[in-house]
Amino acid sequence: MSKKSTWLARHSSDSSAVRRIVCFPHAGGSASFFRPWVKHLPPTVELLAVQYPGRENRYAEPLVGTVAECAAESAEALLAEPARETVLFGHSMGAAIAYETMRLLEVAGAAHFTRLCVSGRRISEFPDPADAVPRTDTQILSDMAELGGTQAEVLDEPDLREMLLPIIRNDYLLIDRYRPPRDAVPIGADVLALIGDRDPQVDERQVKAWASVTTGAFEWRVFSGGHFYLTDHARRVVELATAPSRNSASPGKVR
């Protein structure tokens, strides 16, 4: 089976589509998290989401161990798609994978990837990755309760909890061990950084630091809400992410 059919879930596709948004899920998340975004997009913009191994239609596949592996597989799948203007959107862990994927796409010379949207994720100020160890069930459940979102509610069901905990533990370890390369060449794509004003993992100062990864235009927005603010602000998030490149709107807070 081709990378295209396993790594990319196609939530919408229309013969009239001229642009594309590709979404990268959070730790423990799956491609279906972004399916509701279809209703906020015109037929001219198709919606794809990256499907990591070990979940939904890829449940039987081994989990991926590094951000680099996820990025390499995602980039390969995306390069096999028809070339059209494309935005990458990643939330939380997905922001790191989307960033590394964009770096690979630009190295490959794919100029039609024009914007990177990073949500709920910082780019610096991490603890020593050598200290990263698999989190216990108690730690995972505590972290998920703090972050909120529908996933925390799902973990209240014993059968679902038993199925999801290994996936979330793997994803947490994957992202705990990831560090952005210090000598990375800045990308040329525009960057849009988004957070919720009550996110316990990243603040306004940290979200502005994403400006350092690009030579293109940079914007940031702060929404009302916690780590999963985007579920309540989906329409506005989609509008910002898919706006024409080098949007001249000023950065700031969105209520």
DAUR-V702296 format. One line per field, one symbol per residue. ss: DSSP state (H for helix, E for strand, L for the rest). psi: psi as a letter, one per 30 degrees, with the letter a starting at -180 (. if undefined). Layout:
BEGIN
ss=???
psi=???
END
This chain:
BEGIN
ss=LLHHHHHEEEEELLLLLLEEEEEELLLLLLHHHHHHHHHHLLLLEEEEEELLLLLHHHLLLLLLLLHHHHHHHHHHHHHLLLLLEEEEEEELHHHHHHHHHHHHHHHLLLLLEEEEEEELLLLLLLLLHHHLLLLLHHHHHHHHHHHLLHHHHHLLLHHHHHHHHHHHHHHHHHHHLLLLLLLLLLELLEEEEEEELLLLLLLHHHHHHHHHHELLLEEEEEELLLLLHHHLLHHHHHHHHHLLLLLLLLLEEEL
psi=kleefefkkjfkkkffkflkkkkjllkfllefefeffefgklffjlklkkjllglbfgefkklkfleeeeeeeeeeeefflkklkkkkkkkbefeeeeeeeeeeeeefgjfgjfkkkkkhklfahllkfffklkkleeeeeeeeeefalfeeeeffjeeeeeeeeeeeeeeeeefffkkkkfgkkklfllkkkklkfgkffkleeeefffffflfakkllkklklbehefefheeeeeeeeglklhkgkklakk.
END
